[in-house]
Amino acid sequence: MATEQLFQIGIKGLIRNLQGKVLLVRLPAWKDNPEPWDLPGGRMEPGENFQQTLRRELQEEIGVDYAGTPQHLMTVLSTVTIPVATMRVPLVLMAYQVELPQGTEITLDPNGPEQEYAWVEPETAAERLQQKYPQEFCDMLAKL
């Protein structure tokens, strides 16, 4: 008997400032993620490739028109599942290192779900992401 494994794919941008701090955005809390801090990014839409998704999400979430070439850091299976139709499916997260030009302004959409953003030390970012990201990712992040 053949079985299918369905996944949602999320593309995330790991952005650091000149002081080495990591950019996080805070979203509304939900049942599976009571600690709603996350890296900017989101799920792929049909017909998009990874870089198109990353560019769209950075524009939507933090108001940045990103034209660079991101560097793939890690692909992991999230610790949360996503409701799709009548089931819950695993979430695969692909994290890319994104370098923004110096002086780039972060602007949240007042009508978007992102409630605030913060530049935090890598160790703090790792702690805040533990509800959604596996330990291997958090360990890598904390060592940046």
C-alpha positions in Angstrom: 0.0 0.0 0.0 1.5 3.3 -1.1 1.3 6.3 1.3 1.9 9.9 0.6 3.7 12.3 2.9 2.5 15.9 2.5 4.5 18.9 3.7 4.2 22.6 3.8 7.4 24.5 3.0 8.4 27.6 4.8 11.3 29.9 3.6 13.0 31.9 6.3 15.5 34.7 6.2 18.2 34.9 8.8 19.2 38.6 8.9 22.0 40.0 11.1 22.9 43.6 11.6 26.5 45.0 11.9 26.5 44.1 15.6 25.7 40.5 14.8 22.2 40.6 16.2 19.4 38.6 14.6 16.2 40.1 13.3 13.0 38.4 14.7 9.4 39.3 14.1 6.6 38.7 16.7 3.4 37.2 15.4 0.2 36.5 17.3 0.4 33.4 19.6 -1.4 30.3 18.5 -2.0 26.9 20.1 1.1 25.1 18.7 3.4 28.1 19.0 2.8 30.0 22.3 6.2 31.8 21.8 5.4 33.7 18.6 8.8 35.0 17.7 10.1 33.9 14.3 12.5 34.7 11.5 10.9 36.7 8.7 9.5 34.5 6.0 6.6 32.3 5.2 5.2 29.5 3.2 5.6 29.0 -0.5 2.8 29.7 -2.9 2.1 27.6 -6.0 4.4 28.4 -8.9 7.1 30.1 -6.7 10.7 29.0 -6.3 12.6 29.4 -3.0 14.1 32.8 -3.8 10.8 34.2 -5.1 9.1 33.1 -1.9 11.9 34.7 0.3 11.7 38.0 -1.7 7.9 38.1 -1.4 7.9 37.3 2.3 10.6 39.9 3.1 8.6 42.5 1.3 5.3 41.5 3.0 6.7 41.1 6.5 9.4 43.7 6.9 9.0 46.0 4.0 12.3 45.2 2.4 12.8 44.8 -1.4 15.5 42.2 -1.3 17.6 41.8 -4.5 20.5 39.9 -3.2 21.5 36.2 -3.4 20.7 34.4 -0.2 22.9 31.7 1.2 21.2 28.4 2.2 22.0 27.7 5.9 19.9 24.7 6.9 16.7 22.8 6.1 14.9 21.3 9.1 11.6 19.7 10.0 9.7 22.1 12.3 8.5 21.0 15.7 5.0 22.3 14.7 2.4 21.0 12.2 0.2 23.1 10.1 -3.6 22.7 9.6 -4.4 22.0 5.9 -8.0 21.1 5.1 -9.0 18.3 7.5 -5.5 17.2 8.6 -2.2 18.6 10.0 0.9 18.4 7.9 4.6 18.7 8.9 6.3 22.0 8.2 9.7 22.0 6.5 11.7 25.2 7.1 14.5 26.3 4.8 16.6 29.0 6.3 18.7 31.3 4.2 21.2 33.9 5.3 20.2 37.3 4.0 22.5 40.3 3.8 20.7 43.6 3.6 22.4 46.8 2.5 23.6 48.9 5.4 20.9 51.4 6.5 18.0 49.3 5.2 14.8 50.3 7.1 12.6 47.6 8.6 8.9 48.6 8.1 6.1 46.4 9.4 2.8 46.5 7.5 0.3 47.9 10.0 -2.4 45.6 8.5 -0.2 42.5 8.6 0.0 40.0 11.4 3.5 41.0 12.5 3.2 42.9 15.7 6.8 44.0 16.3 10.3 43.3 15.5 13.5 43.1 17.5 17.2 42.8 17.0 18.5 40.2 19.5 21.7 38.3 20.3 21.9 35.0 18.6 21.6 33.1 21.9 18.3 35.0 22.6 17.0 34.3 19.1 17.8 30.6 19.6 15.8 30.6 22.9 12.8 32.4 21.4 12.7 30.0 18.4 12.8 26.7 20.4 9.0 26.2 20.1 9.1 26.0 16.3 12.6 25.0 15.3 14.5 21.8 16.2 17.4 21.8 18.6 20.0 21.4 15.8 18.9 24.7 14.2 18.8 26.5 17.6 22.3 25.2 18.4 23.6 26.5 15.1 21.9 29.9 15.6 23.2 30.3 19.2 26.8 29.9 17.9 26.7 32.7 15.3 
